[in-house]
Every structure is written in C-alpha cells, then in structure tokens.
Amino acid sequence: KRQMPVHILLTKADKLNRGPAKTVLFAVQKSLKEMKLDQLVSFQLFSAVNNTGLDELKLKLQEWLQ
C-alpha cells in the first residue's frame, strides 16, 4: 500500500509576526506527531501577498517531481 505525501501551506503568513508564526509551526508539528503523520505530511508558512515560502514550495514540488 503506497501512501501519497501531503504538503500543507499555512497561508496568510504575512498577517503574523515572527513569534506567533513560530508558535503556529510548533503547534502543527506537535499535532502531526501526535497523529503519527509527521513522516508523511510536511508543512510551511506561505503568503501570496509577499511571496513568503514561495522558494520553499518550489523546492518541495521539484523534490516530488524528480
């Protein structure tokens, strides 16, 4: 049984300061570990307004498509 990886974009990152953004990332990471999904699901902050996370997303997609 093959599992498909998932990459979650936590959008609206431009609305958060650095501290609250790190808090959100930590909370998501903790939740994924508790659900035993941390090996299958990746995530990142993203903002289309100021392109936060765009390079990281491109790298993830390239990784999957190689």
BELCOR-V395639 format. One record per pair of residues at least 24 apart in sequence whose ideal C-beta (glycine too) atoms are under 6 Angstrom apart, sorted by the first residue. I is the first residue (numbers start at 0). J is the second residue. D is the distance in Angstrom with one decimal. If there is no record, write none. Layout:
i;j;d
I;J;D
I;J;D
This chain:
i;j;d
2;39;5.7
4;39;5.8
5;40;4.7
6;41;4.9
6;59;5.3
7;42;4.0
8;45;4.1
9;44;5.1
10;45;5.3
12;44;3.8
12;45;5.7
12;46;4.2
12;51;4.7
13;46;4.0
13;48;4.7
13;49;5.1
20;44;5.7
